Amino acid sequence: MSRVRSVLPWVFVFLVVTASSVWAAGAASAHAGLESTSPADGAHADKSPGELLLRLNEPVTLVEGSAQLIDSGGKRFALSDVRLDDGQRSVVLVPADVVPDGAYLATARVVSADTHVVSLSIQFTVGSVTEQGRFSDDTAAGFEQYLNYPSKGVTYLGLVLSAGLFASARWVWPTTMGLRRFRVTYRVGAGIFIVGLVSRFAVLAAQQSGGLSQVSAASARTLLATPHGLAAAVAVALSAAALAPPRRRHTPLLVLQAIAAVLAVTLGGHGGSVRGWPWSFLGTLVHVYGITVWLGGVAVIFLVHRGVPELRRWHAIAVGHVAVATVGGLLLAFLQVRPLAALLDTTYGLVLVGKVLGATVVAGLGYGAYRRLHRVGADTGAPRLIALETGLTVAVLAATSILTTLPPAKDTYTTDLATTLDFGSAEILYVDIDSVRRGPQRLTIEHPRANSPAPRDSPTVSVDLSSTSANVARLPVKMTDAVEENGTLVWRSDQLIIPAPGEWKVTVRFDGEHGPKLASFYYRAL
């Protein structure tokens, strides 16, 4: 037993580091996303556009001085106006003068509701220039990129050792709060939490300003105006107050610190996003709370008691909070997996299935261990039971870590679309679209040469797209000249970009041996 107790603190450190990697990766997909642009990315305009529009899926704050318009030679063009429209969901850039024929890149940076900085861009051509330019990426992150995940890990470590330690002690071991070891551990945790939040704030300010050396008061005010920034400021203040020596009636302060800490972490991830509100917020809040209390209880056992007192009660509380965390995680997963086919056709979906199965096994083993404790007693085999349950739960958390580093299934799911157009008289076209996601797509049309006319009278095809839902009356598709491959004529699209999701109509005109004919089919772009 003494050997087991001697290694428990190191096991706890491993657990918190593992959980920190889970949480740290989880915020990656929470920020605002670009829905559409005008002109469309990769489009061609006959004349200089009067304004450039980037439409997002949630309200944002514009990073001052980030908007620019440059040509392929690196020349910068002045902007007469840069503003936010449509309830702060659209960024509008107005060129000061008519831009000459050429290839252009328009960029801007915005801060989303969860304080993440998002870079936006449009590439387009004007006038006689139709070939897209090549632009160097000068938005690479500086030194702050190396502080990104460490700052998150420190924040979550402090969350567990402060809010989690207090909440679990109140649930299971109220008398523990009077122990000196508890007070010391809590103060260390609160200090770590402050360092994590302040470091995270510095990283976000650097990302917004373009580097640590360029952080300004304006960027700090912008971050503090967000829900996450406000919650983080309150959490830092309460955590600092909790560092003072305990007095009578000190518990309300610890309660407020725990609430503010959980809210700050929630709003810094999926819960801070406007998309899916309020379900994304509630799911993240429940998920963070459940894991915080569970790991906080492990901290009490490993770092304060150095043993396993009140195991039956702790086991029930732990299982309950793991279940709470699972419910929150499932709600978030429901928001991230669309359509249902994405569950089995994306890496995100498959890892999610594995995580759910693993959590089910953990719940079953936990129930079996609970029944055994009722029969045998709390002391018999208790350390082994705690180690087994903890190890299996960490395995589920490891699956969560993998899951949260992947792009959501709703953003990556796609499939190809294949259809056959039969014009009669052996005039058949095989049409294939390589992706049903909006954005760049490759459309291929194949026509067997059997029964086709002589090469000098080779058939031709033309394709147009239209969409009522996207308000696009006609989108001509530029096709390459026909090439013969293994006895089949093949046409391919060149720079086809679907600008918006929704139902699209594909109209194909085929001019063959028996004259021109038309055929259409529909598909839904995601």
C-alpha positions in Angstrom: 0.0 0.0 0.0 2.8 2.4 0.8 4.3 1.8 -2.7 1.0 2.5 -4.3 0.6 5.8 -2.3 4.1 6.9 -3.3 3.4 6.8 -7.0 -0.2 8.2 -6.8 0.9 11.9 -7.2 2.8 11.0 -10.4 -0.2 9.1 -11.7 -2.3 12.2 -11.1 0.2 14.5 -13.0 -0.1 12.1 -15.9 -3.8 12.2 -15.8 -4.0 16.0 -15.7 -1.5 16.3 -18.6 -3.5 13.9 -20.6 -6.8 15.7 -19.9 -5.1 19.0 -20.7 -4.2 17.8 -24.1 -7.8 16.8 -24.6 -9.1 20.3 -23.6 -6.4 22.1 -25.4 -7.2 20.5 -28.7 -10.9 21.0 -28.3 -11.1 24.6 -29.0 -9.6 24.4 -32.4 -12.8 24.1 -34.4 -14.9 26.6 -32.4 -14.1 29.9 -34.2 -15.9 31.7 -37.0 -15.9 30.4 -40.5 -16.2 32.0 -43.9 -19.5 31.3 -45.7 -19.1 33.1 -49.0 -17.3 35.9 -50.7 -18.1 38.5 -53.4 -16.5 38.1 -55.8 -16.3 34.3 -55.2 -12.9 33.0 -54.4 -11.1 32.3 -57.7 -13.7 34.2 -59.8 -13.0 36.6 -62.7 -14.5 40.1 -62.9 -14.7 41.9 -66.2 -14.1 45.3 -64.4 -12.8 46.5 -61.1 -15.2 45.5 -58.3 -16.7 48.4 -56.3 -16.4 46.5 -53.0 -15.2 43.2 -51.7 -17.4 41.2 -49.3 -16.5 38.4 -47.0 -19.5 36.9 -45.2 -19.1 34.8 -42.0 -21.3 32.5 -40.1 -21.3 34.6 -36.8 -20.6 38.1 -35.6 -16.9 39.1 -35.4 -14.7 42.0 -34.5 -12.3 43.3 -37.2 -8.6 43.5 -36.3 -7.6 47.1 -36.9 -5.2 47.6 -39.8 -5.4 44.0 -41.0 -7.3 44.5 -44.2 -5.3 44.8 -47.4 -5.5 44.4 -51.2 -2.4 43.4 -53.1 -1.7 42.2 -56.7 0.4 39.3 -57.7 3.5 41.5 -57.9 3.2 42.5 -54.2 1.8 46.0 -54.8 -0.6 47.2 -52.2 -3.7 49.2 -53.2 -5.4 51.7 -50.8 -8.8 51.0 -49.3 -11.2 53.9 -48.8 -13.3 52.0 -46.3 -13.1 48.9 -44.2 -16.3 48.1 -42.2 -18.5 45.4 -40.7 -22.1 45.0 -42.0 -25.0 42.6 -41.6 -24.8 42.6 -37.8 -21.0 42.3 -37.8 -21.2 39.1 -39.9 -19.8 40.6 -43.1 -16.4 42.3 -43.7 -16.6 45.0 -46.5 -13.4 46.3 -48.2 -13.8 49.2 -50.6 -10.9 50.0 -53.0 -10.0 53.7 -53.0 -9.5 53.7 -56.8 -10.3 51.5 -59.8 -7.8 48.6 -59.9 -6.2 47.8 -63.2 -6.4 44.4 -64.9 -4.6 41.8 -62.9 -4.7 39.0 -60.3 -5.5 40.1 -56.7 -5.6 38.9 -53.1 -7.8 40.6 -50.5 -7.2 39.7 -46.9 -8.4 40.6 -43.4 -8.3 39.3 -39.9 -11.2 39.1 -37.5 -11.7 38.0 -33.9 -14.6 35.5 -33.4 -16.8 35.2 -30.3 -14.5 32.7 -28.6 -11.6 35.2 -29.1 -9.9 33.1 -31.8 -8.3 35.1 -34.6 -9.4 34.0 -38.1 -7.6 35.0 -41.3 -9.9 35.6 -44.3 -9.0 36.0 -48.0 -10.3 36.2 -51.6 -8.3 35.6 -54.8 -9.8 37.0 -58.0 -8.8 38.3 -61.4 -9.9 41.5 -63.3 -10.2 42.4 -67.0 -7.8 40.7 -69.5 -6.0 38.7 -66.8 -7.7 35.3 -66.1 -5.0 33.3 -64.5 -4.9 33.4 -60.7 -1.8 34.8 -59.2 0.7 33.2 -56.7 0.8 34.9 -53.3 3.3 34.2 -50.5 1.9 33.4 -47.1 3.1 36.2 -44.8 0.6 35.3 -42.0 2.7 32.7 -40.4 2.5 32.8 -36.6 5.5 34.0 -34.6 6.8 32.8 -31.3 3.4 32.9 -29.7 2.4 29.7 -31.7 4.7 27.8 -29.3 2.9 29.1 -26.3 -0.6 28.3 -27.6 -1.1 24.7 -26.3 1.2 25.0 -23.3 -0.9 28.0 -22.1 -4.1 25.9 -22.5 -2.6 23.0 -20.7 -1.5 25.2 -17.7 -5.0 26.7 -17.6 -6.7 23.3 -17.4 -4.2 22.1 -14.8 -5.1 25.1 -12.6 -8.8 24.5 -13.2 -8.6 21.0 -11.9 -6.4 21.9 -8.9 -8.6 24.8 -7.9 -12.2 24.6 -9.0 -12.1 20.8 -9.4 -10.4 20.2 -6.0 -13.0 22.4 -4.2 -16.1 21.1 -6.0 -15.2 17.4 -5.5 -14.3 18.0 -1.8 -17.7 19.6 -1.2 -19.4 16.7 -2.9 -17.5 13.9 -1.1 -15.1 15.0 1.7 -16.3 18.4 3.2 -14.0 18.0 6.3 -11.0 17.8 3.9 -11.3 21.5 3.3 -10.0 22.2 6.8 -6.7 20.3 6.2 -3.5 22.3 5.6 -2.6 20.1 2.6 -5.9 20.9 0.9 -5.4 24.7 1.4 -1.8 24.5 0.0 -2.9 22.4 -3.0 -5.8 24.8 -3.7 -3.6 27.9 -3.6 -1.1 26.3 -5.9 -3.9 25.4 -8.3 -5.4 28.9 -8.2 -1.9 30.4 -8.9 -1.4 28.0 -11.9 -4.9 28.9 -13.2 -4.0 32.6 -13.1 -0.8 32.0 -14.9 -2.6 30.0 -17.6 -5.3 32.5 -18.2 -2.9 35.4 -18.4 -0.6 33.5 -20.7 -3.6 32.5 -22.9 -4.7 36.2 -23.0 -1.2 37.2 -24.1 -1.2 34.6 -26.9 -4.6 35.7 -28.2 -3.5 39.3 -28.1 -0.4 38.5 -30.0 -2.3 36.5 -32.6 -4.7 39.5 -33.1 -1.9 42.1 -33.3 0.4 40.1 -35.5 3.1 39.2 -32.9 4.0 39.5 -29.3 6.1 42.6 -30.0 3.0 44.3 -31.5 0.5 43.7 -28.7 -1.4 47.0 -28.1 -4.0 48.3 -25.6 -6.5 48.2 -28.5 -6.1 44.5 -28.9 -6.4 44.0 -25.2 -9.6 46.0 -25.1 -11.0 44.0 -28.0 -10.4 40.7 -26.2 -11.8 41.9 -22.9 -15.0 42.9 -24.7 -15.7 39.3 -25.7 -17.6 36.9 -23.4 -14.5 34.8 -22.9 -12.3 37.8 -22.1 -14.8 39.1 -19.5 -15.2 35.7 -17.9 -11.4 35.2 -17.8 -10.9 38.6 -16.2 -13.5 37.8 -13.5 -11.9 34.3 -13.0 -8.4 35.8 -12.6 -9.7 38.3 -10.0 -11.6 35.7 -8.0 -8.6 33.3 -8.2 -6.3 36.0 -6.9 -8.7 36.7 -4.0 -8.8 33.0 -3.2 -5.0 33.0 -2.7 -5.4 35.0 0.5 -5.3 33.0 3.8 -8.7 31.4 4.5 -11.2 33.2 6.8 -14.5 32.3 8.2 -17.2 32.2 5.5 -14.5 31.8 2.9 -16.5 29.1 1.1 -18.7 31.5 -1.0 -15.6 33.0 -2.6 -14.4 29.5 -3.6 -17.9 28.8 -5.0 -17.7 31.9 -7.1 -14.1 31.1 -8.3 -15.2 27.6 -9.4 -18.2 29.0 -11.3 -16.1 31.7 -13.0 -13.3 29.3 -13.8 -15.5 26.8 -15.5 -17.3 29.6 -17.5 -14.0 31.0 -18.6 -12.8 27.7 -20.0 -16.2 27.0 -21.5 -16.4 30.3 -23.4 -12.8 29.8 -24.6 -13.8 26.7 -26.6 -16.9 25.4 -28.4 -19.1 27.2 -25.9 -18.0 30.6 -27.0 -19.1 30.1 -30.5 -22.4 31.7 -31.7 -23.0 28.7 -34.0 -25.4 26.3 -32.4 -26.2 28.6 -29.5 -27.3 27.8 -26.8 -26.7 24.1 -27.3 -23.0 24.5 -28.0 -22.6 26.5 -24.8 -24.6 24.1 -22.7 -22.9 21.0 -24.1 -19.4 22.5 -23.5 -20.4 23.7 -20.0 -21.7 20.3 -18.9 -18.7 18.6 -20.5 -16.1 20.8 -18.8 -17.9 20.7 -15.4 -18.1 16.9 -15.4 -14.4 16.3 -16.2 -13.3 19.1 -13.8 -15.1 17.5 -10.8 -13.9 14.0 -11.7 -10.3 15.0 -12.0 -10.6 17.2 -9.0 -11.7 14.2 -7.0 -8.7 12.3 -8.2 -6.6 15.2 -7.0 -8.1 15.0 -3.6 -7.4 11.3 -3.3 -3.9 11.5 -4.7 -2.6 14.8 -3.3 -4.6 15.5 -0.2 -5.6 12.2 1.4 -2.9 10.1 -0.1 -5.4 7.2 0.2 -8.9 6.2 -0.7 -11.4 7.3 2.0 -15.1 7.2 1.4 -14.6 5.1 -1.7 -18.2 4.1 -2.2 -19.4 7.7 -2.1 -16.5 8.9 -4.3 -17.2 6.1 -6.8 -20.8 7.2 -7.2 -19.9 10.8 -7.6 -17.2 10.0 -10.1 -19.4 7.8 -12.2 -22.2 10.5 -12.1 -19.8 13.2 -13.3 -18.3 11.1 -16.0 -21.8 10.5 -17.2 -22.5 14.2 -17.1 -19.3 14.9 -19.1 -20.4 12.2 -21.6 -23.8 13.7 -22.1 -22.2 17.1 -22.9 -19.7 15.4 -25.2 -22.5 13.6 -27.1 -24.4 16.9 -27.5 -21.3 18.5 -29.0 -20.8 15.5 -31.2 -24.4 15.8 -32.4 -23.7 19.4 -33.4 -20.5 18.4 -35.2 -21.6 15.4 -37.2 -23.9 16.2 -40.2 -25.3 14.4 -42.2 -25.7 11.1 -40.4 -23.6 9.3 -43.1 -20.6 11.3 -41.9 -20.6 9.2 -38.8 -19.1 6.2 -40.7 -17.5 8.0 -43.7 -15.2 10.4 -41.9 -12.2 10.0 -39.5 -14.0 12.2 -37.0 -17.1 10.0 -37.1 -15.2 6.8 -36.7 -13.1 8.0 -33.8 -16.4 9.3 -32.2 -17.9 5.8 -32.5 -14.8 4.3 -30.8 -15.0 6.8 -28.0 -18.7 6.2 -27.3 -18.0 2.4 -27.2 -15.1 2.9 -24.9 -17.2 5.1 -22.6 -19.9 2.5 -22.5 -17.3 -0.1 -21.4 -16.0 2.2 -18.7 -19.6 2.7 -17.4 -20.2 -1.0 -17.4 -17.0 -1.7 -15.5 -17.7 1.1 -13.1 -21.1 -0.4 -12.3 -19.6 -3.8 -11.8 -16.9 -2.4 -9.4 -19.6 -0.5 -7.5 -21.6 -3.7 -6.9 -18.4 -5.5 -5.8 -17.6 -2.8 -3.3 -21.1 -3.3 -1.7 -20.4 -7.0 -1.3 -16.7 -7.0 -0.3 -16.1 -3.6 1.4 -14.5 -0.4 0.7 -10.9 -1.3 1.7 -10.5 -4.6 -0.2 -8.8 -4.1 -3.5 -9.6 -0.4 -3.4 -6.4 1.0 -4.9 -6.5 -1.5 -7.8 -10.1 -0.6 -8.5 -9.3 3.1 -8.5 -6.3 2.5 -10.8 -8.4 0.4 -13.2 -11.2 2.8 -13.5 -8.9 5.8 -13.8 -6.8 4.0 -16.5 -9.8 3.1 -18.6 -11.2 6.6 -18.3 -7.9 8.1 -19.4 -8.1 5.8 -22.5 -11.4 7.4 -23.3 -9.9 10.8 -22.8 -7.1 9.9 -25.1 -9.7 9.1 -27.8 -11.2 12.4 -27.1 -7.8 14.1 -27.6 -7.6 12.5 -31.0 -11.2 13.4 -31.8 -10.8 17.1 -30.9 -7.7 17.5 -33.1 -9.7 16.5 -36.2 -11.8 18.8 -38.2 -15.6 18.3 -37.5 -17.3 15.7 -39.6 -19.8 18.4 -40.8 -16.8 20.3 -42.3 -15.0 17.4 -44.0 -17.7 14.9 -45.1 -18.1 14.6 -48.8 -18.7 12.0 -51.5 -18.5 11.9 -55.2 -21.5 12.2 -57.4 -21.8 10.0 -60.5 -24.7 10.0 -63.0 -25.5 8.9 -66.5 -27.1 11.0 -69.2 -28.7 9.0 -72.0 -29.5 11.1 -75.1 -30.6 8.1 -77.1 -29.0 6.6 -80.3 -26.0 5.4 -78.2 -25.2 8.9 -77.2 -24.4 8.4 -73.5 -22.5 10.7 -71.1 -21.0 9.7 -67.8 -20.8 12.7 -65.5 -18.8 12.7 -62.3 -18.3 15.4 -59.6 -15.5 14.6 -57.2 -17.0 16.4 -54.2 -20.4 17.6 -53.0 -18.9 20.3 -50.7 -19.1 23.9 -51.7 -15.8 25.4 -53.0 -13.5 23.9 -55.6 -14.9 20.9 -57.5 -13.8 18.8 -60.4 -16.5 17.9 -62.9 -15.6 15.2 -65.5 -17.7 14.1 -68.5 -16.9 10.9 -70.4 -18.3 9.7 -73.7 -17.5 6.3 -75.2 -16.1 6.6 -78.8 -18.1 3.5 -79.9 -20.7 4.5 -82.5 -19.5 8.1 -82.4 -18.8 10.2 -85.5 -15.4 10.6 -87.1 -12.8 12.7 -85.2 -13.2 15.6 -87.5 -16.8 15.8 -86.3 -16.1 15.2 -82.6 -19.0 16.1 -80.3 -18.8 19.0 -78.0 -20.3 19.6 -74.5 -21.0 22.7 -72.4 -22.2 22.8 -68.8 -24.0 25.4 -66.8 -24.9 25.4 -63.1 -27.7 27.3 -61.4 -29.2 27.5 -57.9 -32.4 29.1 -56.6 -31.3 28.7 -53.0 -28.0 30.4 -53.7 -29.5 33.0 -55.9 -27.3 32.1 -58.9 -29.2 32.2 -62.2 -26.3 30.9 -64.3 -22.8 29.7 -63.5 -21.0 28.6 -66.7 -18.4 25.9 -66.3 -15.2 26.1 -68.3 -14.4 22.7 -69.7 -11.1 21.6 -71.2 -11.0 20.4 -74.8 -11.9 16.8 -75.3 -9.1 14.3 -75.0 -9.2 10.6 -75.9 -8.4 8.1 -73.1 -8.7 4.4 -73.8 -11.3 4.9 -76.5 -13.3 7.4 -74.5 -13.6 11.2 -75.0 -13.1 13.0 -71.7 -13.9 16.7 -70.8 -12.9 18.1 -67.4 -13.7 21.3 -65.7 -11.2 24.1 -65.1 -11.4 26.1 -61.8 -15.0 25.2 -61.1 -15.9 26.8 -57.7 -19.3 26.3 -56.1 -19.8 29.5 -54.1 -22.6 28.5 -51.7 -24.3 25.4 -50.2 -27.7 24.4 -51.3 -29.4 22.6 -54.2 -27.7 23.0 -57.6 -29.0 22.2 -61.0 -26.5 20.9 -63.6 -27.5 21.4 -67.2 -25.4 19.6 -69.9 -25.6 20.5 -73.6 -24.3 17.7 -75.9 -23.8 18.4 -79.6 -23.2 15.1 -81.3 -24.1 13.2 -84.4 -27.8 13.9 -84.0 -27.6 17.6 -83.2 -27.6 19.4 -79.8 -29.5 18.0 -76.9 -30.0 19.1 -73.3 -30.2 17.2 -70.0 -30.2 18.2 -66.4 -29.9 16.7 -62.9 -29.8 18.1 -59.4 -27.4 17.6 -56.4 -27.0 19.2 -53.0 -23.8 21.0 -52.1 -22.8 21.0 -48.5 
